[in-house]
Amino acid sequence: MNKEIRKGQLVTSRAGRDKKRDYIVYDWDDQFVYVVDGEYKRLANPKKKNINHLWYSEKIDVDLQGKMEEQKKVTNKDIRDALERLLQS
C-alpha cells in the first residue's frame, strides 16, 4: 500500500453512489478502508471502500485520532463534530 492512511483522517469518496461524500477513516486492511461519518455511516456499521476509490486529505483530527489509537470510547457525535471541524478548516 503506497498511500499513507491514518485514523481520524479526512477522505472523500470518488466512486460509487456516495461519490463526493466526506468521511473519516476508522480502520483499514490491505484492500479496503473502513470509513464513517457519524450519520449516514455510523461506527456500528462502517462503510467499506476500496483504497483506490477515495481522495485522501492531509487533514487529520488529532483529538479523534488519539481516542481511536488509545481505544477509548468514540461516539457518532465525536465523528460528526470532527468531520465538521475538518471541513471548516
Backbone bond lengths (Angstrom), bond angles and torsions (degrees), N, CA, C in turn:
res aa  C-N    CA-C-N  psi(-1)  N-CA   C-N-CA  omega(-1)  CA-C   N-CA-C  phi
1 M - - - 1.451 - - 1.534 108.05 -
2 N 1.312 117.11 125.28 1.449 120.33 -176.07 1.526 113.40 -102.67
3 K 1.314 118.31 -9.32 1.458 120.83 177.85 1.529 108.77 -89.06
4 E 1.314 116.38 139.38 1.460 119.62 177.72 1.523 108.63 -87.32
5 I 1.306 116.07 115.94 1.465 122.17 -177.96 1.516 107.86 -115.39
6 R 1.340 115.40 135.01 1.465 120.47 178.69 1.512 109.59 -133.27
7 K 1.318 116.43 148.74 1.464 120.70 174.63 1.514 108.46 -63.89
8 G 1.341 116.54 139.96 1.451 120.99 179.95 1.519 113.84 85.82
9 Q 1.336 117.21 2.77 1.463 122.37 -177.92 1.528 110.89 -81.66
10 L 1.314 116.47 141.60 1.459 122.76 176.40 1.525 109.17 -80.07
11 V 1.339 116.14 129.06 1.462 122.06 175.86 1.525 108.40 -133.89
12 T 1.325 115.75 158.62 1.457 121.71 177.68 1.514 108.31 -128.20
13 S 1.329 115.58 133.92 1.455 120.64 178.31 1.517 109.52 -69.57
14 R 1.330 116.79 135.18 1.456 119.73 177.80 1.522 112.38 -118.55
15 A 1.331 116.96 6.82 1.461 120.85 177.82 1.524 109.50 -153.12
16 G 1.309 115.74 151.96 1.455 120.86 177.65 1.514 112.22 99.03
17 R 1.321 115.27 -177.22 1.467 121.07 -179.54 1.517 113.03 -63.11
18 D 1.313 115.99 -26.87 1.466 121.09 -177.75 1.523 112.31 -94.90
19 K 1.322 117.67 22.14 1.468 122.40 -178.79 1.532 110.95 -50.15
20 K 1.322 116.50 135.12 1.474 126.34 -179.80 1.528 114.08 72.63
21 R 1.333 118.64 9.91 1.467 121.68 176.18 1.528 108.52 -87.00
22 D 1.327 116.12 138.84 1.465 121.88 -179.25 1.521 110.74 -91.29
23 Y 1.321 115.05 142.37 1.459 122.33 179.85 1.525 109.52 -139.35
24 I 1.327 113.94 172.00 1.460 122.06 171.85 1.521 107.32 -119.53
25 V 1.332 116.28 137.30 1.466 121.41 179.74 1.518 109.17 -68.61
26 Y 1.324 114.72 127.35 1.463 121.66 178.39 1.531 110.35 -103.16
27 D 1.336 116.81 -41.65 1.460 122.11 -179.00 1.523 108.24 -165.08
28 W 1.337 118.35 174.80 1.461 121.95 177.21 1.513 109.89 -161.20
29 D 1.339 114.80 163.79 1.456 122.27 171.60 1.532 107.25 -136.01
30 D 1.325 118.73 -159.04 1.468 121.04 -175.09 1.525 113.76 -65.34
31 Q 1.324 118.38 -33.74 1.460 121.24 -174.98 1.518 114.83 -113.20
32 F 1.315 116.76 -25.32 1.457 120.05 -171.08 1.523 112.88 -126.91
33 V 1.330 113.85 152.06 1.457 121.92 173.15 1.526 106.09 -114.57
34 Y 1.324 116.86 134.25 1.462 121.94 178.70 1.521 107.23 -101.04
35 V 1.331 115.61 118.43 1.459 121.02 -173.55 1.527 110.63 -120.80
36 V 1.333 115.22 153.91 1.470 121.94 179.94 1.525 108.99 -137.63
37 D 1.333 114.97 156.44 1.469 119.28 173.13 1.525 111.13 -129.52
38 G 1.326 117.58 -0.54 1.461 121.41 176.44 1.513 114.09 80.46
39 E 1.323 117.67 -6.67 1.460 121.18 -177.99 1.529 109.85 -128.77
40 Y 1.324 116.71 -69.65 1.458 122.17 -179.81 1.527 110.00 -73.32
41 K 1.319 116.73 -44.75 1.460 122.40 176.47 1.517 107.95 -120.19
42 R 1.315 114.62 109.39 1.462 121.15 -176.04 1.525 111.85 -92.79
43 L 1.307 115.96 171.15 1.465 121.63 -178.65 1.520 112.92 -60.80
44 A 1.332 116.96 -32.61 1.459 120.92 -178.93 1.530 111.92 -69.73
45 N 1.335 117.02 -21.57 1.459 121.03 -177.31 1.537 109.81 -145.38
46 P 1.343 117.83 71.96 1.462 119.72 -177.27 1.529 111.97 -66.44
47 K 1.316 116.51 154.49 1.465 122.57 179.06 1.518 108.80 -82.09
48 K 1.311 115.99 131.77 1.451 122.92 179.33 1.526 108.05 -94.94
49 K 1.326 117.02 112.91 1.465 122.02 -177.58 1.525 110.55 -118.37
50 N 1.318 116.19 141.48 1.448 121.66 173.03 1.533 108.07 -61.71
51 I 1.311 116.46 138.62 1.464 121.84 -178.54 1.527 111.61 -54.07
52 N 1.320 117.32 -36.39 1.470 121.64 -176.91 1.522 113.42 -81.69
53 H 1.319 118.51 -5.24 1.459 121.66 -177.95 1.520 112.88 -98.78
54 L 1.329 116.70 20.24 1.466 121.32 -179.71 1.517 110.30 -129.47
55 W 1.331 115.70 146.13 1.455 122.14 167.53 1.521 105.76 -95.23
56 Y 1.312 117.33 131.84 1.462 122.33 -176.18 1.516 110.23 -102.37
57 S 1.323 116.39 125.09 1.449 122.46 177.74 1.527 108.74 -92.98
58 E 1.305 116.01 157.55 1.466 121.12 174.76 1.530 110.78 -79.94
59 K 1.338 117.36 -10.78 1.461 121.86 -175.60 1.528 110.96 -77.00
60 I 1.324 115.15 130.86 1.464 122.38 177.95 1.517 107.79 -135.23
61 D 1.326 116.88 134.11 1.466 120.94 174.88 1.525 106.96 -85.15
62 V 1.333 116.51 105.35 1.462 120.88 -173.91 1.526 113.00 -66.95
63 D 1.335 117.94 -32.54 1.468 120.10 177.52 1.522 110.29 -63.78
64 L 1.307 116.21 -47.54 1.459 121.61 179.64 1.524 110.77 -66.69
65 Q 1.310 116.49 -40.41 1.461 121.04 178.95 1.532 110.58 -60.23
66 G 1.325 115.98 -43.47 1.461 120.31 178.71 1.515 112.19 -62.43
67 K 1.328 116.37 -43.79 1.464 120.22 178.27 1.525 111.36 -61.12
68 M 1.336 116.15 -43.95 1.466 120.18 -178.52 1.523 111.61 -65.76
69 E 1.324 116.96 -43.43 1.453 120.53 -177.86 1.521 112.28 -70.23
70 E 1.322 117.73 -30.27 1.461 121.54 177.41 1.523 111.57 -86.62
71 Q 1.332 116.19 1.61 1.468 124.19 179.63 1.522 112.30 57.61
72 K 1.333 115.40 37.56 1.457 120.74 173.96 1.518 108.34 -83.21
73 K 1.318 116.80 164.31 1.460 120.88 -179.45 1.525 110.64 -66.74
74 V 1.327 115.55 125.95 1.459 123.18 176.90 1.521 106.90 -117.05
75 T 1.326 116.88 131.44 1.463 120.83 -179.37 1.528 110.21 -105.75
76 N 1.322 115.82 166.09 1.459 120.68 176.35 1.525 110.83 -63.02
77 K 1.336 117.28 -32.12 1.466 120.90 176.90 1.524 110.15 -65.34
78 D 1.349 117.30 -40.15 1.465 120.75 175.69 1.532 110.55 -58.05
79 I 1.319 116.39 -41.52 1.461 121.82 179.74 1.530 110.31 -64.96
80 R 1.339 116.81 -48.37 1.470 120.84 -179.75 1.529 111.03 -60.33
81 D 1.341 116.48 -43.63 1.471 120.84 179.79 1.531 111.10 -63.66
82 A 1.330 116.92 -43.34 1.464 120.67 179.83 1.524 110.74 -65.12
83 L 1.315 117.04 -41.08 1.463 121.42 178.82 1.529 110.55 -62.35
84 E 1.318 116.03 -42.34 1.466 120.56 178.79 1.537 110.70 -63.60
85 R 1.337 116.92 -43.25 1.471 121.00 179.37 1.536 110.65 -62.32
86 L 1.320 116.07 -44.23 1.466 119.79 -178.42 1.516 112.38 -66.36
87 L 1.319 117.13 -36.62 1.467 120.60 -179.01 1.528 111.48 -73.55
88 Q 1.327 117.77 -26.28 1.466 121.54 179.67 1.524 112.39 -82.10
89 S 1.324 116.36 -24.59 1.475 118.58 -176.94 1.511 112.95 -84.62
